[in-house]
Amino acid sequence: MLEIAQKLLQPSKRSDVPPFIVMDVMAAAAALEAQGRSIVHMEVGQPARPAPATALAAARAALGQRIAYTEALGVPSLRRRIARHYGEVHGLDLDPGRVVVTTGSSGGFILAFLALFEPGDRVALANPGYPPYRHILSALGCEPVLIETSAATRWALSPEALIAAHRAKPLQGLLVASPANPTGTMMDAAALKALIDAAEAEGIKVISDEIYHGLDYAFAAETAAKLSDRTLVINSFSKYFCMTGWRVGWMVVPEPLVRPVERLQQNLAISVPSLSQIAAEAAFDGKAEMEGVKHGYLENRRILTEGLPKAGLDRFLPVDGAFYLYAHIARFSDDSLDFAKRMLNEAGVAATPGLDFDPIDGKHYLRFCYAGSAEEMHEAVGRIGHWLKG
Ligand SMILES: Cc1ncc(COP(=O)(O)O)c(C=O)c1O
């Protein structure tokens, strides 16, 4: 009987994915705040500001209407608006028929992985990288293949490293992200093109996560949609448009994959929340406001890149984009989990241990998110300096 009960309650092996450590840091920070402690939050990768006023107004107005299912691929006017965005930003004439609206880029990963890969397929990822890439792939029965990168290559995957991994054991996929999380580094158009060309020439399917596009400071980010019409592009309203909780994103899908993705979306989600799609379309009219927010990140980036070295954390690469800084902490600790815990408890600054992003060398790194206010950045630098020197 006991045996049967155990069997009934046995979770599937595929559900045995590791937790997202940043969530544990958030919980620990919240517990300290509940005790009355002041905490500077630099752990979670989300903007502190709300969605553009244009998006909020459109959502408020829509609440008077019936909120119903939409087409599985998304509201046609939003798909057209997204396609127009590629014309405005990248000079690309994109067929709106290739645009698919998703529940954040997270929903896009599930659709893309299911549409492109078979169980057992091997998909290359740069290490360090965003943890859910590997966790979603393994939950879907695919094999994430981590390829080591280093500060010496600005954490970018090179065509040589990709092809070497492919020769060692064939790959079916590659996921590339620029600007990248957690490092904030970017690949320029030529480097991205070389990587995509090398992969596609070997029959390796490419996905480009462009969620941090718009938040580029060093140079303009290039979209993979312009470099190859065989690459699947994933993007989101979460970061540039400050709409994390609205759960709305999009994909640019190679034409032959549109119908398979549509069938998957029909079955998995029916449609993306309609209210969020209405808000997302109006968000494009709030770009001036979002450029102001971006300007704030630029100032935060300056405060940290100038202030952290004085505080004692002086080993990190120039931050090209997104809103992250990935600092080497080996001078102080070879246990980033413990270091992050002590920094939270003793200095009141929450950051994410590198182990979340890199199971191999992440013990030597911390990721700081600088999407908060300038005052918070000054406060963080001051607290860390005091703590490390104290
Ligand atoms: C690199 C990267 N991709 C995707 C996501 C998921 O974002 P969303 O599902 O909100 O679009 C995140 C969130 O932090 C991220 O950092």
The ligand as an SDF file (V2000), in Angstrom:
LIG
                    3D

 16 16  0  0  0  0  0  0  0  0999 V2000
   18.3370   36.4060  -20.7520 C   0  0  0  0  0  0  0  0  0  0  0  0
   16.9010   36.3140  -20.3510 C   0  0  0  0  0  0  0  0  0  0  0  0
   16.0340   35.7250  -21.1780 N   0  0  0  0  0  0  0  0  0  0  0  0
   14.7460   35.6010  -20.8410 C   0  0  0  0  0  0  0  0  0  0  0  0
   14.2400   36.0640  -19.6370 C   0  0  0  0  0  0  0  0  0  0  0  0
   12.7860   35.8450  -19.3120 C   0  0  0  0  0  0  0  0  0  0  0  0
   12.0310   36.9890  -19.3660 O   0  0  0  0  0  0  0  0  0  0  0  0
   10.4700   37.0830  -19.6680 P   0  0  0  0  0  0  0  0  0  0  0  0
    9.8910   35.7180  -19.6100 O   0  0  0  0  0  0  0  0  0  0  0  0
    9.9510   37.9770  -18.5980 O   0  0  0  0  0  0  0  0  0  0  0  0
   10.3330   37.6870  -21.0210 O   0  0  0  0  0  0  0  0  0  0  0  0
   15.1060   36.7040  -18.7490 C   0  0  0  0  0  0  0  0  0  0  0  0
   14.6140   37.2070  -17.4570 C   0  0  0  0  0  0  0  0  0  0  0  0
   15.3490   37.6420  -16.5980 O   0  0  0  0  0  0  0  0  0  0  0  0
   16.4730   36.8260  -19.1220 C   0  0  0  0  0  0  0  0  0  0  0  0
   17.3620   37.4270  -18.3210 O   0  0  0  0  0  0  0  0  0  0  0  0
  1  2  1  0
  2  3  1  0
  2 15  2  0
  3  4  2  0
  4  5  1  0
  5  6  1  0
  5 12  2  0
  6  7  1  0
  7  8  1  0
  8  9  2  0
  8 10  1  0
  8 11  1  0
 12 13  1  0
 12 15  1  0
 13 14  2  0
 15 16  1  0
M  END
$$$$
